[in-house]
Amino acid sequence: MDYDLEIAKSQDNDYLMANYARLPVLFVRGHGTRLWDDTGKEYVDFVSGLGACVAGHCHPEIIAGIVRQASQLIHVSNLYYNRPQGELAEMLVRFTFADKIFFCNSGTEAIEAGLKLARKYMRTVRGEERYIIVSALRSFHGRGYGAMAATGQPEKSKLFGPMPEGFIHVPFNDLSALEESVSDDTCAVLLEPIQGEGGVYVADPGYLKGARELCREKGALLILDEVQSGMGRTGALFAHEHYGISPDMMTIAKGLAGGVPIGALLATAEVAKGFIPGDYGTTFGGNPLVCSAALATMIVLREEQLVENAARVGTYFKEKLEALQQSTGAIAEVRGIGLMLAAELKRDDAREIVERCLERGYVVNNIGPTILRFLPPLSISTREVDELLATLEELLSGGIV
């Protein structure tokens, strides 16, 4: 018997924990901006594995990098040196503010590493007992305990308590509230330039610049979470570049290896002094296979000018969504930068819109009942955007919302 959606559903029900409210589709193949299900139906992907497949699905150069490395060496642990890890670290240092890199396996792990480094740096390098972390309401930083404590969505953690101490949450884009909360006891301020899981809320220019200056004045560290907004997603390699600032630390993951699991904490040389051997580690982080995938992904982003395409197509996409807002009257607000966009609906029908789009061959995502989110591969074209928007216009104008 051929494997199909019904078998997948049965296995999911019988053997997997009930963590996910999956949509009724079994994807079996991908190429570029396209996906195919078990029946052979073709879809245009506007989710890209929650923003991870920045170069599209199964890019030949990324496949080649993975296959070449897999045939030589997959994993040895961080007890030893490996060439792809060193080369990837050098490349990231070359293209960012950072001097030092720590590799792990996910965005959550990168956040956990950043929180640990911030507190230990204050104690061992600066000799100060500062441990308070200030983050924003509506933020999302991951599902580990430190990351959950930093996340400004109480519903994510209320049944998992008690949470670690030392975390304060303030309204996003409210510089006055941030100034009132940051003191001489503050260890770090942790912010997303764009709150992705919170609903694609973009930081005001003055807010991030003010946060940078405030941290400098108070001696606190600025940590930017670019797990979702990084790797070209916003039309710059990292979203903070739009604001003309540099953090002390930055977390990245998702798009770094084009869909292969990886995370990284980037830091200045000064802050990196806080870690010494044994402070933090990982068995799989920075292994040769994933670092080879990341190297290939970064080369593809540059050679195919995908960051520039994200800026160009993202501007077009947002303008068209705003036009749809005017023509249908069903959209309350359009938000985002580049190819990290959201349309907030006036009614609670986002999930139904997602399901109807899937029926018509378009993969989109909803955040809660009212927000449609778009995170396509950075190679998406204006033609594909137009095709999706024609479908959305039909759905939004047809009485669904």
Buried (B, 14 or more C-beta within 10 A) or exposed (E): EEEEBEEBEEEEEEEEEEEEEEEEBBBBEBEBBBBBBBEEEEBBBBBBBBBBBBBBBBBEBBEEBBEEBEEEBEEEEBEEEBBBBEBBBEBBBEEBBBEBBBBBBBBBBBBBBBBBBBBBBBBBBBEBEBBBBBBBBBBBBBBBBBBBBBBBBEEBBEEEEEBBEBBBBBBBBBBEBBBEBBEEBBBBBBBBBBBBBBBBBBBBEEBBBBBBEBBEEBBBBBBBBBBBBBBBBBBBBBBBBBBEBBBBBBBBBBBBBBBBBBBBBBBBEBBBBBBEEEEBBBEBBBBBBBBBBBBBBBBBBBEBBBBBBBBBBBBBBBEBBBEBBEEBEBBEBBBBBBBBBBBBBBEEBBBBBBBBBBEBBBBBBBBEEBBBBBBBBBBBBEEBBEBBBEBBBEBBBEEBB
